[in-house]
């Protein structure tokens, strides 16, 4: 049993490290959309998502992500 718990803990930490390497603004936006849209009708939730995506696409983190991708390097997000 201990080995399973340790393996689960290691996997959880690995996942947390992956999330921590991403844009904090992007992760926050996804969390907000999940909480805000969960009780909305699908059409309203999709409209909310589109509006947030438009705002998000104007962020510095998106510019950095695209630049890093085209330059084949790891992104350095300012919102961490």
BAFI-3210 file (N, C-alpha, C; in Angstrom, 3 decimals, decimal comma, padded with zeros to 6 digits):
// residues 80
n [1|2|3|4|5|6|7|8|9|10|11|12|13|14|15|16|17|18|19|20|21|22|23|24|25|26|27|28|29|30|31|32|33|34|35|36|37|38|39|40|41|42|43|44|45|46|47|48|49|50|51|52|53|54|55|56|57|58|59|60|61|62|63|64|65|66|67|68|69|70|71|72|73|74|75|76|77|78|79|80]
n.u [000,816|001,947|003,784|002,089|000,827|003,009|003,790|001,534|001,664|004,077|003,372|001,355|002,834|004,488|002,601|001,729|004,068|004,184|001,880|002,680|004,614|003,299|001,394|000,324|-001,796|-003,271|-003,961|-005,455|-007,544|-008,780|-009,671|-011,472|-013,364|-014,318|-015,554|-017,408|-018,944|-020,142|-022,807|-024,245|-026,367|-025,428|-025,048|-024,701|-022,432|-020,524|-020,448|-019,397|-016,892|-015,788|-015,615|-013,765|-011,577|-010,902|-010,026|-007,881|-006,163|-004,935|-003,007|000,240|001,410|000,478|001,681|004,360|004,339|003,810|006,046|008,101|007,482|007,877|010,558|011,591|012,008|011,784|008,989|008,987|007,072|005,612|003,677|003,959]
n.v [-001,200|001,256|001,784|002,351|004,705|006,413|006,453|007,665|010,154|011,126|011,272|013,203|015,435|015,725|016,435|018,861|020,358|020,516|022,074|024,405|025,343|026,523|029,292|031,454|033,223|032,051|029,528|030,432|031,694|029,504|028,105|029,995|030,070|027,451|027,378|029,498|028,779|026,340|026,009|027,215|027,398|025,589|027,224|029,809|029,374|028,770|031,217|032,842|031,637|032,209|035,023|035,331|034,019|035,706|037,948|036,738|036,052|038,389|038,731|039,137|036,715|034,926|035,967|035,512|032,709|031,957|033,102|031,641|029,085|029,372|029,943|027,670|027,144|027,043|028,628|031,736|032,796|035,791|035,994|034,284]
n.w [000,000|000,764|-001,304|-003,458|-002,550|-002,387|-005,061|-006,207|-004,929|-006,004|-008,725|-008,563|-007,691|-009,901|-011,829|-010,738|-010,995|-013,760|-014,287|-012,958|-014,647|-016,662|-018,065|-015,600|-015,812|-017,889|-016,788|-014,606|-015,965|-017,192|-014,931|-013,851|-015,938|-015,845|-013,307|-013,581|-015,796|-015,290|-014,421|-016,377|-019,300|-022,247|-024,571|-023,491|-021,893|-023,841|-025,184|-023,165|-022,970|-025,501|-025,376|-023,258|-024,377|-026,474|-025,048|-023,726|-025,833|-026,403|-024,558|-022,974|-022,346|-024,280|-026,555|-025,829|-025,647|-028,318|-029,574|-028,335|-029,256|-032,040|-032,032|-031,049|-028,253|-024,644|-023,158|-021,348|-019,057|-017,888|-016,008|-013,881]
ca.u [000,000|002,818|004,361|001,055|000,648|004,192|003,719|000,492|002,206|005,064|002,642|000,669|003,853|004,900|001,536|001,780|005,204|003,777|000,977|003,441|005,431|002,405|000,996|-000,596|-003,011|-004,027|-004,521|-006,499|-008,684|-009,480|-010,380|-012,620|-014,371|-014,918|-016,463|-018,475|-019,776|-020,639|-024,265|-024,863|-026,729|-024,270|-024,875|-024,155|-021,083|-019,664|-020,290|-018,455|-015,574|-015,304|-015,243|-012,534|-010,502|-010,499|-009,201|-006,653|-005,279|-004,245|-002,094|001,681|001,762|000,228|002,770|005,578|004,170|003,968|007,449|008,897|007,218|008,528|012,004|011,912|012,567|010,782|008,476|009,237|005,862|005,769|002,587|004,204]
ca.v [000,000|002,424|002,056|003,005|006,073|007,165|006,633|008,663|011,442|011,547|011,659|014,464|016,478|015,880|017,188|020,223|021,020|020,813|023,228|025,571|025,818|027,154|030,665|031,585|033,875|031,060|028,555|031,142|031,910|028,222|027,827|030,904|029,617|026,214|027,710|030,386|028,182|025,007|026,003|027,946|026,621|025,425|028,383|030,906|028,996|028,916|032,656|033,283|031,120|032,971|036,355|035,216|033,632|036,921|038,723|035,994|036,075|039,677|038,794|038,983|035,299|034,296|036,421|034,790|031,306|031,840|033,389|030,500|027,975|029,602|029,942|026,340|027,267|027,023|029,978|032,349|033,570|036,847|035,945|033,259]
ca.w [000,000|000,848|-002,632|-004,272|-002,061|-002,776|-006,516|-006,443|-004,488|-006,998|-009,943|-008,264|-007,702|-011,301|-012,498|-010,203|-011,626|-015,133|-014,232|-012,530|-015,765|-017,633|-017,796|-014,464|-016,319|-018,661|-015,849|-013,866|-016,855|-017,354|-013,676|-013,784|-016,902|-015,347|-012,205|-014,049|-016,827|-014,945|-014,277|-017,481|-020,496|-023,131|-025,454|-022,688|-021,490|-025,016|-025,415|-022,141|-023,346|-026,654|-024,908|-022,482|-025,295|-027,203|-024,112|-023,465|-026,998|-026,429|-023,411|-023,210|-022,249|-025,583|-027,433|-025,433|-026,026|-029,772|-029,899|-027,893|-030,161|-033,334|-031,815|-030,527|-026,910|-023,585|-022,889|-020,039|-018,814|-016,885|-015,037|-012,853]
c.u [000,863|003,399|003,357|000,863|001,817|004,176|002,682|000,991|003,210|004,396|001,936|001,664|004,339|003,879|001,524|002,934|004,892|002,871|001,726|004,297|004,606|002,101|-000,012|-001,899|-003,887|-004,689|-005,664|-007,745|-009,482|-010,265|-011,619|-013,734|-015,070|-015,934|-017,652|-019,454|-020,465|-022,169|-024,985|-025,352|-025,535|-024,013|-024,243|-022,716|-020,104|-019,422|-019,287|-017,038|-014,981|-014,828|-013,937|-011,350|-009,993|-009,626|-007,854|-005,665|-004,497|-003,181|-000,637|002,103|001,523|001,320|004,065|005,491|004,376|005,414|008,329|008,709|007,961|010,046|012,504|012,638|011,429|010,282|008,844|008,059|006,084|004,750|002,797|004,317]
c.v [001,268|002,795|002,769|004,457|006,949|007,446|007,692|010,053|011,976|012,002|012,993|015,629|016,765|016,719|018,643|021,010|021,383|022,040|024,504|026,148|026,550|028,587|030,709|032,251|032,882|030,025|029,199|031,361|030,614|027,862|028,706|030,470|028,358|026,511|028,541|029,685|026,891|024,952|026,748|026,986|026,620|026,662|029,563|030,612|029,149|030,384|033,253|032,861|031,902|034,352|036,327|034,851|034,844|037,791|038,042|036,052|037,373|039,785|038,628|037,516|034,568|034,698|035,672|033,323|031,082|032,097|032,204|029,306|028,172|029,591|028,612|026,402|027,188|028,446|030,435|033,284|034,573|036,715|034,906|033,878]
c.w [000,000|-000,516|-003,526|-003,861|-002,480|-004,278|-006,871|-006,067|-005,508|-008,297|-009,747|-008,288|-009,119|-012,067|-012,025|-010,810|-013,077|-015,161|-013,873|-013,660|-016,817|-017,218|-016,651|-014,905|-017,079|-017,770|-015,063|-014,696|-017,034|-016,102|-013,552|-014,728|-016,424|-014,248|-012,689|-014,977|-016,447|-014,870|-015,398|-018,557|-021,463|-023,984|-024,698|-022,255|-022,649|-025,346|-024,420|-022,510|-024,516|-026,214|-024,116|-023,373|-026,066|-026,312|-023,889|-024,609|-027,121|-025,339|-023,832|-023,165|-023,572|-026,566|-027,126|-025,832|-027,509|-030,194|-029,515|-028,824|-031,478|-033,222|-031,237|-029,179|-025,901|-023,347|-021,486|-019,794|-017,698|-015,768|-013,948|-011,494]
res [x|x|x|x|x|x|x|x|x|x|x|x|x|x|x|x|x|x|x|x|x|x|x|x|x|x|x|x|x|x|x|x|x|x|x|x|x|x|x|x|x|x|x|x|x|x|x|x|x|x|x|x|x|x|x|x|x|x|x|x|x|x|x|x|x|x|x|x|x|x|x|x|x|x|x|x|x|x|x|x]
***
